[in-house]
Amino acid sequence: ASRIKRYYGINSEVIYHPVDIDAFSIAPAGSLEDYYLMVGELVSYKRPDLAVRAFNRMGRKLVVIGGGEMLNEIRRLAGPTVTVLGQQPFDVLREHYAKCRALIFPGEEDFGMVPVEAMASGRPVLAYARGGALETIVEGTSGAFFTQQSEEAIIAAVEDFRDQDVDSKKIAAHARNFSRELFMEKMRMSIDQV
């Protein structure tokens, strides 16, 4: 909306992209596993290399799901605690979302469906504080932010997050703000107003 205002001089309404929230679910109590997750196309602007290097340095477990031009580079960078699965079927992705400690989101996106999918699974998101993440993640409720795209910032965010209590039901409820049903309702209202 701010870009449209800046370049075209008109006000606009933002209606968030719909996400199939109902395709995801919270893992049963006691089934969480001790790994962090990074999901998405492995391309340079999403900065997957930063997350892999940070987790190598921490010696903590990171699972990477996704393909793309950096897949081989990410596999080469991965240390013993980083598992690079590449592209996976939806069932595998859904299970990893539900069982991770948190999603790591080091890139900047206009919207970013991946954080919303993780939140729909009841999992918090540790994200770079730019772009759509600032509109989809509520700090302290559904995740936390780091303000620099650096290994050090990711490490600090993970360390700060480690002992925080997570309310999976509250996180999943927040993700409903990006449901298909709400998208359709807002689109209908916007079109009716025109």
Secondary structure, DSSP 8 states (H G I E B T S, - for coil): -HHHHHHH----------B-GGG-----TT---S-EEEES---GGG-HHHHHHHHHHHT--EEEE--STTHHHHHHH--TTEEEEES--HHHHHHHHHHSS-EEE-S--SS-HHHHHHHHTT--EEEESSTTHHHH--BTTTEEEESSSSHHHHHHHHHHHTT----HHHHHHHHGGGBHHHHHHHHHHHHHH-
